Amino acid sequence: MPTCTALIVAGGRGTRFGGPLPKQYALVARQPVLRRTLAVFRTAPGIDRIQVVIGPGDEEHYRTAIAGFDLPPPVEGGASRQRSVLNGLEALAAQPPDLVAIHDAARPFVRPADIAACLKALSASGVDGAVLGVPLADTLKRAEPGGVISETVPRAHLWRAQTPQVFRYPALLAAHRAAASLGANDATALTDDAAVAERAGLRVVMVAGHDDNRKITTAQDLRQAATMETRTAFGFDVHGFGPGNAVMLGGVAIPHAQTLAGHSDADVALHALTDAVLGTIGAGDIGKHFPPSDPQWRGASSDRFLRHAVGLVEAAGGRIVHLDLTLICEAPRIGPHREAIVESIARIAGVGRDRVSVKATTTEGLGFTGRGEGIAAQAVATVEVPRS
């Protein structure tokens, strides 16, 4: 796998934001914006290292924001965004990564799955860069001074660019070095790294992201971002054993003298997690969305159920904060498979591994699990959703 460093640009002064602190150090739900952004990239699949670029004089704010994080010393930014990114890229030259993901510190709601989608697009298409963005849906008007409309701009093929913007490191470094010699007016037109790449003749593709990956620019943006609330819900499921040679737990096939019986693949772990996630948004239970009376779900892989529930949370503007699973059985032994189950659930839910907990216990020989008749699972899901 290619190595990828996330270069987090936190050198802006936030003149439109106002307030006593630059926006990247303002608090959202009692955490600095920068810290929330870094927390996403610390668990994002495919990211090997993080380097932050900060503004001159922001060292104390930065130390407070990253307390407890193990990060390399920050790089001091320049007078423009382009110069700040170049400073960060130059700092990586001693141990150059294969890829670099440039991300605005003031976009704390980016999804790990979208970061992974950019990395996948870059590696799969043979291009030089991949940019996260959203296709335009609104009608665009060009207006003269005074507000008189002069033109309706066709919106087909137009996108709103976001970050991260992922590039092959050597190509982007060369493009930024070339852009550093531009005059002030020309440099001002390079508002993102894709513009720098385009100027250098690099081929860059767009990757569809989400509207909730918004950038905090004004105090109003911060107030809207702060109107998230945390919800927690519980899920429970049971499946009995039947003839077979493996059980599905958390999307992982574990060899066993029996299998779990059920309409789908009987993955008791994913069923409990699905119910817990659905519960956080009051969306009923797994049977409401995937009724066992419907033959299309016979033998279905349960990762589809959990992905569906996570998708409903995301469609509501929310995100998964943590998934906690407890498996209750005498056999099979869960310990040897715990890490594989964690990895599988994290992949299915599109979250980092540190947002998934898998535990196992027995009932000391008591009850149906103690008699080896089946497996029970209980799950707790914690999410953040917009306050209603």
JOQUITA-V535707 format. One record per helix or strand. SS is the DSSP state (A for helix, B for strand). FROM is the first residue (numbers start at 0). TO is the last residue. Records with the same first field share a line. If there is no record, write none. Layout:
# JOQUITA-V535707
SS = FROM-TO, FROM-TO
This chain:
# JOQUITA-V535707
B = 3-9, 26-27, 30-31, 48-53, 74-75, 98-103, 128-134, 139-142, 148-152, 158-167, 203-207, 227-242, 245-248, 251-254, 257-259, 318-327, 355-360, 373-385
A = 22-24, 32-42, 58-64, 80-90, 92-94, 111-124, 168-178, 183-187, 192-198, 218-224, 267-279, 285-288, 294-296, 302-314, 334-348, 352-354, 366-369
